[in-house]
Amino acid sequence: MRLSFLGPPGAGKGTQAQRLSAARGIPHLSTGEMLRAAIRAQTPLGREVQGFMRAGNLVPDELVIRMLRERLRQDDTRPGFLLDGFPRTVVQAEALETFAPLDRVLYFDLPEPELLDRLADRWSCPKCGRVYNLRSNLPRAPGVCDEDGTALLQRPDDRPEAVRVRLKVYHAETAPVLAYYRARDLVLTVRASGSVEAVYERILGALGKGAPPGRSEEAL
Ligand code: AP5
């Protein structure tokens, strides 16, 4: 199973990817999270990308392609992987085709007002990356991560001005990626409104229906 979750910022890709990757035993590879980890560690890559990310712009293709390609060389990706946030440009999709072609792309469909609400209420753990929401997914103790007790923060790119840029970039650069995979008949669309549980059930249903003939949903 080589899957990618595609959709606008705040659609719930990371939330669902964590769950599906745990259930299927395949790694969840979030390029956003990898880049944030590089910024936290202040590696040369982290220092190079932090300005782009803070403003809501995409990181240059060659940097993110190289980073993902190196990660996909690790053994844990042999049984499959779940990409979250990659590819985000047609250049990235074409590059991926040369080293790890996808089996399926799940497109998260959510109206813009709901995206904005979800992003405005998102808090996350700067240590482990776990995501919370003030309305729909509260931590057990206010303001601290359930996993490691770290104080939760809002992402700098969830400021309204950066969110506006991210949505614009999404429509200009990432929507064509959806067309790229639709032309190859790889896209399953999932309605991303409703509870986390309801969306997860729709994802399982979409993957089941999307199974190639002779393969069960579990095989996907
Ligand atoms: P990235 O981290 O990938 O951000 P994104 O795509 O904008 O996606 P988000 O993380 O904002 O949203 P999500 O869909 O994962 O939603 P979540 O599950 O958190 O990228 C960040 C930046 O990194 C980019 O702007 C770019 O600079 C750079 N970058 C990354 N990849 C790149 C690439 N390939 N090329 C170039 N640059 C790249 O959910 C959102 C909120 O909603 C949470 O609070 C959650 O708890 C809540 N929620 C989730 N599901 C539900 C539900 N069903 N009901 C109610 N609330 C829900």
Residues whose N, C-alpha, C, O or C-beta is under 5 A from the ligand:
A	BS01	AP5	G7 P8 P9 G10 A11 G12 K13 G14 T15 T31 G32 E33 F52 M53 G56 N57 L58 V59 V64 D84 G85 F86 P87 R88 R118 L119 D121 R122 W123 V131 Y132 N133 S136 N137 A192 G194 S195 V196 V199
